[in-house]
């Protein structure tokens, strides 16, 4: 065993890891990275197929981000944001506000709800990671409900299977028992409404097909009816929800659950029409991860409404004329009251987060010193110069000519490569939105029968993939593929081929 691996075993406690299993084998110890490749202490190379837990956008060791950090280091690495300002954070805040208020895509149509008036995001509060970005939004929304609506006991609504981080407030919003149940006595009460999990939705009357369940679902948007009942009851009691918290277009830790086209716009209209502020968690979905243009259609097997390259005819013009929309909310015409971002903010280089809020939210905290309307919240590294410099370089790359086109080509290539997986009987559903894909493993696709946790089905598949030089982690029995934007077609083919081989090899045990 490598000496560094021995040190790891002796001293480090890893996140979301059963350490008894971890200590049974030598870990993969990463020492270098370039582009989509990682290298371990023994010189072996691996493809980074989940962008280092959903953070790395442009690949490792990108020269432009490296240069930006080196230039900033010649000036200063960090100074406090408590009573002081700095150049990189000021520039970054302006760029983020502009990107978050970009021209919006189609709003939810077809229901009886009036489209909410656009609300401009105007202010930026910097923090450290996704959990803290959500905490900021929660505290602000809580105070808004108390100060402007007279709500003495503000309450929040989120989606079933929701995951918004690991701080106490963020965990209180979560509804995944295996992550959150142990801390139930520490948490404040929140409500949830069903997520649009088409593949396992009790209202979907369609039998399983070899296609993304969003394509062949048979329902009447009962999930939205349930949302409307929830918010209507609270409003009728005179205490509307302080906020409706959601991951737009794709729920991550819930198992890569994608939302059908139009769901987000309609859900936002329902929640806002009943008095709830909208809190968008774009920690995973931001910065082009769900696609740079209009919604990417779901991929399937032999569906007649899909072209061989995975795009419906009415969306083909996007391939040659992409629009760099960086946030998932913009793609469905939703302008939230709060927008939380992290992960890809610095291109995967440094821990930094931001919560954007409207001018109205900001104004509610203005007052005389002795009124104590101040937002009493902060972080030691708020607005850190190195993080801001990396984030500015990241935005330069995202907005540069060719970035959106290149990412959209990779997105279509991923859809094409994933089609071959439908031939495997243990593949129940393949769901893709932009450059996020989840492959759900089941005992038999005809019945959708899930595996038991003790079978460790997706874990064993990912372990086999690692032996073939491809690294990723599952969420439950969903294998996640989230390539960095720099991944080549050949690397993508190797990634999906490794997944197919790993499922096939594990077939007898599965």
KAKA-V236410 format. One record per residue. N is the residue number from 1. RES is the residue in three letters. SS is DSSP state (h for helix, s for strand, l for the rest). PHI is phi in degrees with one decimal (NA if undefined). Layout:
{{N,RES,SS,PHI} {N,RES,SS,PHI}}
This chain:
{{1,UNK,l,NA} {2,UNK,l,-61.4} {3,UNK,h,-55.8} {4,UNK,h,-68.8} {5,UNK,h,-65.2} {6,UNK,h,-63.7} {7,UNK,h,-63.7} {8,UNK,h,-59.2} {9,UNK,h,-60.0} {10,UNK,h,-77.8} {11,UNK,h,-122.9} {12,UNK,l,-99.6} {13,UNK,l,-108.3} {14,UNK,l,-89.1} {15,UNK,l,-71.8} {16,UNK,l,49.5} {17,UNK,l,-133.8} {18,UNK,l,-77.8} {19,UNK,h,-68.5} {20,UNK,h,-61.7} {21,UNK,h,-68.8} {22,UNK,h,-59.2} {23,UNK,l,-76.7} {24,UNK,l,-82.5} {25,UNK,l,-143.7} {26,UNK,l,-71.3} {27,UNK,l,-76.5} {28,UNK,l,-74.9} {29,UNK,l,-109.4} {30,UNK,s,-79.4} {31,UNK,s,-120.8} {32,UNK,s,-144.9} {33,UNK,s,-156.9} {34,UNK,s,-152.2} {35,UNK,s,61.9} {36,UNK,l,-89.6} {37,UNK,s,-106.0} {38,UNK,s,-118.6} {39,UNK,s,-128.8} {40,UNK,s,-97.5} {41,UNK,l,-66.5} {42,UNK,l,-97.3} {43,UNK,l,88.1} {44,UNK,l,-75.3} {45,UNK,s,-108.4} {46,UNK,s,-138.2} {47,UNK,s,-83.2} {48,UNK,s,-87.0} {49,UNK,l,-83.6} {50,UNK,l,-126.5} {51,UNK,h,51.2} {52,UNK,h,51.2} {53,UNK,h,58.5} {54,UNK,h,71.8} {55,UNK,l,-109.1} {56,UNK,l,-84.3} {57,UNK,l,-91.0} {58,UNK,l,-106.3} {59,UNK,l,95.8} {60,UNK,s,-84.2} {61,UNK,l,59.6} {62,UNK,l,-71.6} {63,UNK,h,-61.1} {64,UNK,h,-73.4} {65,UNK,h,-72.3} {66,UNK,h,-57.3} {67,UNK,h,-64.0} {68,UNK,h,-62.0} {69,UNK,h,-68.2} {70,UNK,h,-63.4} {71,UNK,h,-64.8} {72,UNK,h,-66.4} {73,UNK,h,-62.0} {74,UNK,l,-72.2} {75,UNK,l,-100.1} {76,UNK,l,-165.8} {77,UNK,l,-89.4} {78,UNK,l,-162.5} {79,UNK,l,-143.4} {80,UNK,l,-69.3} {81,UNK,l,-91.9} {82,UNK,l,-85.5} {83,UNK,l,88.4} {84,UNK,l,-136.2} {85,UNK,l,-116.1} {86,UNK,l,-147.7} {87,UNK,h,-67.0} {88,UNK,h,-59.8} {89,UNK,h,-67.0} {90,UNK,h,-64.6} {91,UNK,h,-64.4} {92,UNK,h,-64.8} {93,UNK,h,-58.0} {94,UNK,h,-62.9} {95,UNK,h,-65.5} {96,UNK,h,-66.6} {97,UNK,h,-61.7} {98,UNK,h,-62.8} {99,UNK,h,-66.8} {100,UNK,h,-72.1} {101,UNK,l,-103.5} {102,UNK,l,-64.2} {103,UNK,l,-52.1} {104,UNK,l,-93.9} {105,UNK,l,-83.1} {106,UNK,l,-68.2} {107,UNK,l,-88.4} {108,UNK,l,-61.9} {109,UNK,l,-124.8} {110,UNK,l,95.1} {111,UNK,l,-119.3} {112,UNK,l,-87.3} {113,UNK,l,-95.1} {114,UNK,l,-71.0} {115,UNK,l,-63.7} {116,UNK,l,-67.8} {117,UNK,l,-63.9} {118,UNK,l,-58.0} {119,UNK,l,-120.3} {120,UNK,l,-84.7} {121,UNK,s,-76.9} {122,UNK,s,-128.5} {123,UNK,s,-127.5} {124,UNK,s,-124.5} {125,UNK,s,-112.9} {126,UNK,s,-86.3} {127,UNK,s,-145.6} {128,UNK,l,-110.3} {129,UNK,l,-155.9} {130,UNK,h,-61.7} {131,UNK,h,-60.3} {132,UNK,h,-70.9} {133,UNK,h,-62.6} {134,UNK,h,-70.3} {135,UNK,h,-57.2} {136,UNK,h,-60.0} {137,UNK,h,-61.8} {138,UNK,h,-61.3} {139,UNK,h,-63.2} {140,UNK,h,-65.2} {141,UNK,h,-64.7} {142,UNK,h,-59.5} {143,UNK,h,-68.3} {144,UNK,h,-60.6} {145,UNK,h,-61.9} {146,UNK,h,-74.4} {147,UNK,h,-79.4} {148,UNK,h,-100.4} {149,UNK,h,-114.2} {150,UNK,l,66.0} {151,UNK,l,-82.2} {152,UNK,l,-77.3} {153,UNK,l,-136.5} {154,UNK,l,-59.5} {155,UNK,l,-133.7} {156,UNK,s,-118.0} {157,UNK,s,-121.9} {158,UNK,s,-136.6} {159,UNK,s,-94.1} {160,UNK,l,-56.6} {161,UNK,l,77.8} {162,UNK,l,-68.4} {163,UNK,l,-142.1} {164,UNK,l,-131.2} {165,UNK,l,126.8} {166,UNK,l,-119.6} {167,UNK,l,-76.3} {168,UNK,h,-60.4} {169,UNK,h,-63.2} {170,UNK,h,-65.0} {171,UNK,h,-65.2} {172,UNK,h,-60.9} {173,UNK,h,-80.2} {174,UNK,l,-82.7} {175,UNK,l,-137.3} {176,UNK,l,-122.4} {177,UNK,h,-55.8} {178,UNK,h,-65.9} {179,UNK,h,-93.5} {180,UNK,h,-112.7} {181,UNK,h,-61.2} {182,UNK,h,-62.0} {183,UNK,h,-104.7} {184,UNK,h,-56.0} {185,UNK,h,-74.4} {186,UNK,h,-89.2} {187,UNK,l,-96.9} {188,UNK,l,-94.1} {189,UNK,l,-74.8} {190,UNK,l,-133.1} {191,UNK,s,-105.7} {192,UNK,s,-139.5} {193,UNK,s,-123.5} {194,UNK,l,-65.1} {195,UNK,l,-82.0} {196,UNK,l,-80.4} {197,UNK,l,-86.6} {198,UNK,h,-55.9} {199,UNK,h,-63.9} {200,UNK,h,-121.0} {201,UNK,l,-74.4} {202,UNK,l,-67.3} {203,UNK,l,-93.6} {204,UNK,l,-82.1} {205,UNK,l,-87.0} {206,UNK,l,-76.3} {207,UNK,l,-79.2} {208,UNK,l,-57.9} {209,UNK,l,-126.0} {210,UNK,l,-90.9} {211,UNK,s,-165.6} {212,UNK,l,-54.4} {213,UNK,h,-60.6} {214,UNK,h,-64.6} {215,UNK,h,-77.3} {216,UNK,h,-117.5} {217,UNK,l,-59.3} {218,UNK,l,-128.3} {219,UNK,l,-155.9} {220,UNK,l,-126.3} {221,UNK,l,56.5} {222,UNK,h,-60.1} {223,UNK,h,-62.4} {224,UNK,h,-72.1} {225,UNK,h,-61.5} {226,UNK,h,-66.1} {227,UNK,h,-60.7} {228,UNK,h,-62.7} {229,UNK,h,-62.0} {230,UNK,h,-60.7} {231,UNK,h,-72.0} {232,UNK,h,-66.8} {233,UNK,h,-62.8} {234,UNK,h,-64.8} {235,UNK,h,-65.6} {236,UNK,h,-62.6} {237,UNK,l,-76.6} {238,UNK,l,82.7} {239,UNK,l,-137.8} {240,UNK,l,-60.4} {241,UNK,l,-56.7} {242,UNK,l,-66.6} {243,UNK,s,-164.6} {244,UNK,s,-107.8} {245,UNK,s,-104.8} {246,UNK,s,-152.8} {247,UNK,l,-92.2} {248,UNK,l,-78.1} {249,UNK,l,73.2} {250,UNK,s,-150.8} {251,UNK,s,-86.6} {252,UNK,l,-79.8} {253,UNK,l,-66.4} {254,UNK,l,-68.9} {255,UNK,l,123.1} {256,UNK,l,52.8} {257,UNK,s,-94.7} {258,UNK,s,-88.9} {259,UNK,l,-96.5} {260,UNK,l,-60.0} {261,UNK,l,-56.5} {262,UNK,l,96.5} {263,UNK,h,-63.0} {264,UNK,h,-63.0} {265,UNK,h,-61.7} {266,UNK,h,-69.2} {267,UNK,h,-62.4} {268,UNK,h,-63.2} {269,UNK,h,-62.3} {270,UNK,h,-62.1} {271,UNK,h,-62.8} {272,UNK,h,-68.7} {273,UNK,h,-66.5} {274,UNK,l,-108.1} {275,UNK,l,92.8} {276,UNK,l,-87.2} {277,UNK,s,-73.8} {278,UNK,s,-99.9} {279,UNK,s,-116.1} {280,UNK,s,-95.3} {281,UNK,s,-93.8} {282,UNK,l,-104.9} {283,UNK,l,-58.8} {284,UNK,l,-90.8} {285,UNK,l,-85.0} {286,UNK,l,-74.5} {287,UNK,l,63.3} {288,UNK,l,84.1} {289,UNK,l,-63.8} {290,UNK,l,-90.7} {291,UNK,l,111.5} {292,UNK,l,-91.5} {293,UNK,l,-117.5} {294,UNK,l,-66.3} {295,UNK,l,-53.2} {296,UNK,l,-77.3} {297,UNK,l,-66.6} {298,UNK,l,-65.5} {299,UNK,l,-95.6} {300,UNK,s,-146.6} {301,UNK,l,-83.7} {302,UNK,l,-103.2} {303,UNK,l,-76.6} {304,UNK,l,-72.4} {305,UNK,l,-88.4} {306,UNK,l,-113.9} {307,UNK,l,-82.8} {308,UNK,l,-56.4} {309,UNK,l,-88.5} {310,UNK,l,93.0} {311,UNK,l,-128.9} {312,UNK,l,-65.0} {313,UNK,h,-55.1} {314,UNK,h,-70.2} {315,UNK,h,-109.2} {316,UNK,l,-64.8} {317,UNK,h,-62.8} {318,UNK,h,-68.0} {319,UNK,h,-64.1} {320,UNK,h,-98.7} {321,UNK,l,-135.4} {322,UNK,l,-70.6} {323,UNK,l,-109.4} {324,UNK,l,-75.4} {325,UNK,l,-88.3} {326,UNK,l,-92.8} {327,UNK,l,-122.8} {328,UNK,h,-63.2} {329,UNK,h,-60.9} {330,UNK,h,-63.6} {331,UNK,h,-69.5} {332,UNK,l,-115.7} {333,UNK,l,70.0} {334,UNK,l,-103.6} {335,UNK,l,-112.2} {336,UNK,l,-74.6} {337,UNK,l,-82.8} {338,UNK,s,-136.1} {339,UNK,s,-129.5} {340,UNK,s,-98.6} {341,UNK,s,-140.5} {342,UNK,l,-163.5} {343,UNK,h,30.7} {344,UNK,h,-78.0} {345,UNK,h,-56.5} {346,UNK,h,-100.6} {347,UNK,l,73.1} {348,UNK,l,88.5} {349,UNK,l,-89.9} {350,UNK,l,-137.6} {351,UNK,l,-73.2} {352,UNK,l,-154.7} {353,UNK,s,-143.4} {354,UNK,s,-150.2} {355,UNK,s,-122.0} {356,UNK,s,-95.0} {357,UNK,s,-137.8} {358,UNK,s,-78.7} {359,UNK,h,-63.0} {360,UNK,h,-61.3} {361,UNK,h,-63.1} {362,UNK,h,-59.2} {363,UNK,h,-63.6} {364,UNK,l,-66.9} {365,UNK,l,-105.3} {366,UNK,l,-90.0} {367,UNK,l,176.5} {368,UNK,l,-71.8} {369,UNK,h,-52.0} {370,UNK,h,-72.6} {371,UNK,h,-79.3} {372,UNK,l,55.0} {373,UNK,l,-85.5} {374,UNK,l,-53.2} {375,UNK,l,-80.8} {376,UNK,l,-84.1} {377,UNK,l,-161.4} {378,UNK,l,-175.2} {379,UNK,l,-138.7} {380,UNK,l,-58.3} {381,UNK,l,-104.8} {382,UNK,l,-56.0} {383,UNK,l,66.8} {384,UNK,l,-51.6} {385,UNK,h,-65.1} {386,UNK,h,-64.5} {387,UNK,h,-60.9} {388,UNK,h,-65.3} {389,UNK,h,-64.1} {390,UNK,h,-63.9} {391,UNK,h,-65.8} {392,UNK,h,-63.9} {393,UNK,h,-64.7} {394,UNK,h,-60.6} {395,UNK,h,-64.5} {396,UNK,h,-58.3} {397,UNK,h,-66.1} {398,UNK,h,-63.5} {399,UNK,l,-94.9} {400,UNK,l,-75.0} {401,UNK,l,-57.7} {402,UNK,l,99.1} {403,UNK,h,-64.3} {404,UNK,h,-63.2} {405,UNK,h,-62.7} {406,UNK,h,-64.7} {407,UNK,h,-65.1} {408,UNK,h,-70.7} {409,UNK,h,-64.2} {410,UNK,h,-65.1} {411,UNK,h,-61.1} {412,UNK,h,-67.5} {413,UNK,h,-63.7} {414,UNK,h,-61.6} {415,UNK,h,-60.0} {416,UNK,h,-67.1} {417,UNK,h,-66.0} {418,UNK,h,-67.3} {419,UNK,h,-58.0} {420,UNK,h,-64.3} {421,UNK,h,-70.9} {422,UNK,h,-62.9} {423,UNK,h,-73.2} {424,UNK,l,-88.9} {425,UNK,l,-65.3} {426,UNK,l,-90.3} {427,UNK,s,-93.7} {428,UNK,s,-90.6} {429,UNK,s,-148.4} {430,UNK,s,-123.5} {431,UNK,s,-127.9} {432,UNK,s,-132.7} {433,UNK,s,-134.7} {434,UNK,l,60.0} {435,UNK,l,-104.1} {436,UNK,s,-124.7} {437,UNK,s,-137.0} {438,UNK,s,-127.7} {439,UNK,s,-114.3} {440,UNK,s,-87.8} {441,UNK,s,-94.9} {442,UNK,l,-138.1} {443,UNK,l,-68.1} {444,UNK,s,-154.0} {445,UNK,l,-64.1} {446,UNK,l,-70.1} {447,UNK,l,-111.6} {448,UNK,l,62.1} {449,UNK,s,-63.9} {450,UNK,l,-79.7} {451,UNK,l,-82.4} {452,UNK,l,-80.9} {453,UNK,h,-54.7} {454,UNK,h,-65.7} {455,UNK,h,-77.4} {456,UNK,l,48.5} {457,UNK,h,-59.2} {458,UNK,h,-70.6} {459,UNK,h,-61.7} {460,UNK,h,-65.9} {461,UNK,h,-63.7} {462,UNK,h,-67.7} {463,UNK,h,-64.6} {464,UNK,h,-67.5} {465,UNK,h,-60.9} {466,UNK,h,-61.0} {467,UNK,h,-65.7} {468,UNK,l,-99.6} {469,UNK,l,85.0} {470,UNK,s,-131.1} {471,UNK,s,-107.7} {472,UNK,l,-159.1} {473,UNK,l,-130.0} {474,UNK,s,-87.5} {475,UNK,s,-119.0} {476,UNK,l,62.3} {477,UNK,l,-102.7} {478,UNK,s,-111.3} {479,UNK,s,-84.7} {480,UNK,s,-98.4} {481,UNK,s,-120.8} {482,UNK,l,-143.5} {483,UNK,l,-71.2} {484,UNK,l,-65.6} {485,UNK,l,-65.8} {486,UNK,l,-89.0} {487,UNK,l,-61.6} {488,UNK,l,-83.4} {489,UNK,h,-62.7} {490,UNK,h,-64.5} {491,UNK,h,-66.2} {492,UNK,h,-65.3} {493,UNK,h,-61.7} {494,UNK,h,-63.6} {495,UNK,h,-61.9} {496,UNK,h,-69.4} {497,UNK,h,-63.1} {498,UNK,h,-63.6} {499,UNK,h,-65.0} {500,UNK,h,-62.1} {501,UNK,h,-63.1} {502,UNK,h,-64.2} {503,UNK,h,-65.9} {504,UNK,h,-65.1} {505,UNK,h,-63.2} {506,UNK,l,-83.4} {507,UNK,l,-56.2} {508,UNK,l,-63.6} {509,UNK,l,-73.0} {510,UNK,l,-68.9}}
